[in-house]
Amino acid sequence: MSGLLEVFARSLRDAADVPGLELGGEAEPAATLSFGQLQTRARRMAGALAGRGLRAGDRLALQLGNRLETIELFLAGLRLGLVLVPVNVLYRERELAHLVTDAEPAAVVTTPDLAPLLPSGTVAWDVGALAAEAARRVPEPSPPLPGDAAPALIVYTSGTTGRAKGAVLSHGNLEANARTLLRAWRITDRDRYLGVLPLFHVHGLANGVCCWLASGCRLRLAPRFEHERALALFEAFRPTLFFGVPTVYVRLLELPEDAARSIGARARLFVSGSAPLPAHVFEAFRRRFGHEVLERYGMTETLMTVGNPYDGERRPGTVGLPLAAVEVRVVDAEGRDVRDGTTGELRVRGPAVFAGYWRRPDATAAAFDAAGFFRTGDLASRGKDGYLTLHGRASELILCGGFNVYPREIEEVLLEQPGVREAAVVGVPDERRGERPLAFYAGEAAAADLEAACRRQLASFKVPTAFVRVEALPRNALGKVTKSRLPVG
Ligand code: AMP
C-alpha cells in the first residue's frame, strides 16, 4: 500500500483522539477536530466521491480555498487512487479552460462564486452539496489501495510564460518529501503548525499538509495570511512552526516589537521559500523575532531539494545544502559540471522528484538530462563548503553586449537602498547590445539616486538603463514577482 497513506495513518488512526486540526483565521478557532473525526469525515467524502462514480486514475480538480473540505477531499482522493488537480483560486476563464482541456477532470469541485468561470460543458460540483452528501454516508468504500508509484496530484506549474504544464506527483514523491522534511526540520507531534499558505500549491499542500499529517502535530488552518489578523492569530494559536513566503516575512516585520519578541519566544522554526528571501529581511527578522529564518528551495516538479541546515549555519542569501537523498549538479550550457563559485544551471535528482508532465512526453524528455537529473532552469553557484546560492531563472538571464547580467544581483543592490520596498529587473531588446537591463521599483526613492547607487556598486554594463517607479510589483498567489506582467515598453 501507499507508504504515504501508511504514514498518515499514524496520526489519523493511531492518534484518533488527539485534536489535530483547528480551523479559521480569527483568534478563536471556528472548529477543532480530532484526527479520528477528520478520518471519519474523509472516509465519508471518499464514499460520496465513489458514489458519484469516481474510480482510481480519474482526475478530480479542486478550485478551493483553505477549508476543511479541501483536506477531506485530499485524503479521500488519495485513498481512492484519484489524481487530484489543485487549482489556484485566482485562475480565471482562460487558465481554467486550458486546465480542464489538459487534465480532463471528471469534475471540478468549486464554490458558487467560482463555478461560472468554468468552460461550458465542465462538470462542476458544489463543495457544499458534496460535503452535505458525504455527511449522510455511512459505508466506506474499500477499493484496492494505491501503490507508491500511483499519481496523487497533477499540479500546474506557476510558470509565468507559456502554457502551464501539469506536474504529476506520485504518492511516493509526497511521502519522500514529507519524511525528508520531518527529519530535516525536526517536526514532531508536539509541534503547532500555523498554515496560511494556499493549499492549491505544493508549498501549502505537499510541505504543509503532508508534514502535519505525517507528524501528527496540530494544524491551525487559516484561509490566508492576513496582516491585520496575524498578531491575534499568532498570539492565540502560539505556533511552534511556521512556513511562509518572503512577502509574509516582510509583513511580519511590521508587528510591534514586544509582540514579535513573544511570538519568537514560543516558536521553534520559521521556514521561507518559493521566492528569494532578501538578506536584509533575514537580518531584520533575527533582530526582531530572535530567529534565523530557514530558507529552503524547491519546485512543484521536484518538491523540496535544498535547504539551510536546522543545526549549523543558516546563511542569508543562500538556500543551503542538498537535503537528504538529493543529488545536485551545477552545469554549464553544455551540461558539464562547473567549478565551485561559477554560476550554472542547477540540476537535481532524488526520491521526491516527479516522473514527468501530464501527457507531455516531449516536455518530460526535455526536462531531464541523460543521467536522470531534472533541469530546474534555476541558475545557481556552489560555494566551497557546498552552500548553494540562487541567481534567478535561466530564462531571465540578460545577455547584454556579450556579458551575462543576472537580474537578481541588481535587484539585491536596489533592495538595499533606502526608499525601495520592492525591485525587479528585466531584459529588454536593445539594438546595440542585444539586451539591456531595465529596473522597476516600488517606494519613494528617486530614480537618480538608484542609478547612482548602481553605478557605485556594479560594473557599468549591469546598470539598468532606466528605473521605473510602480505602485507595487505584480505578484502571484505565492508572492512571487510575475515579471511578464511588468509594464515593459
Ligand atoms: P513553484 O514550482 O511555483 O514552486 O516555483 C519554483 C521556483 O520558485 C523555483 O524554480 C525557483 O525559481 C523559485 N524558488 C523557490 N524557492 C526559492 C528560494 N528559496 N529562493 C529563490 N527562488 C526560489
Residues whose N, C-alpha, C, O or C-beta is under 5 A from the ligand:
A	BS01	AMP	S158 S272 G273 S274 A275 P276 L277 R296 Y297 G298 M299 T300 V319 T376 D378 L390
